[in-house]
C-alpha cells in the first residue's frame, strides 16, 4: 500500500543542492515534489512504498555534503496519487529561485 510523507527540513538546506540531491536519488522509486520555503527550509512531499519513504527520511536527516540539518519534522499519510514523477519545484524562473536560495543560505551562515 502506497503512503505519503510530508517533511520539512530545517537548517542550512537552501543553496546547497538539496532538492536536486533528493529528487535524483529517489526519482525511480517515489513521486512527489521538493521545494524551498520562504522561511529558508526545504519541504518534501513524496509518495511510494513505506520502505522507500523511510529511506528518503534517512537521507533528509543527512542531506548533501554542504547541508547542515538542524531537525526534520515529518508525518506519514495515505497516498493521494497526485504526482506522476518526483520533481524540484522552483520559485519562479531559475535565476529568481537561485537568488532566493542563496539569500536564505547567507542568512543561515551569518547567524
Residue, then its C-alpha position, 0 to 999 in steps of 0.5 A: x500500500x502506497x503512503x505519503x510523507x510530508x517533511x520539512x527540513x530545517x537548517x542550512x538546506x537552501x543553496x546547497x543542492x538539496x532538492x536536486x540531491x533528493x529528487x535524483x536519488x529517489x526519482x525511480x522509486x517515489x513521486x512527489x515534489x521538493x521545494x524551498x520555503x520562504x522561511x529558508x527550509x526545504x519541504x518534501x512531499x513524496x509518495x511510494x512504498x513505506x520502505x522507500x519513504x523511510x529511506x528518503x527520511x534517512x537521507x533528509x536527516x543527512x542531506x548533501x555534503x554542504x547541508x547542515x540539518x538542524x531537525x526534520x519534522x515529518x508525518x506519514x499519510x495515505x497516498x493521494x496519487x497526485x504526482x506522476x514523477x518526483x520533481x524540484x519545484x522552483x520559485x519562479x524562473x531559475x535565476x529568481x529561485x537561485x537568488x532566493x536560495x542563496x539569500x536564505x543560505x547567507x542568512x543561515x551562515x551569518x547567524 
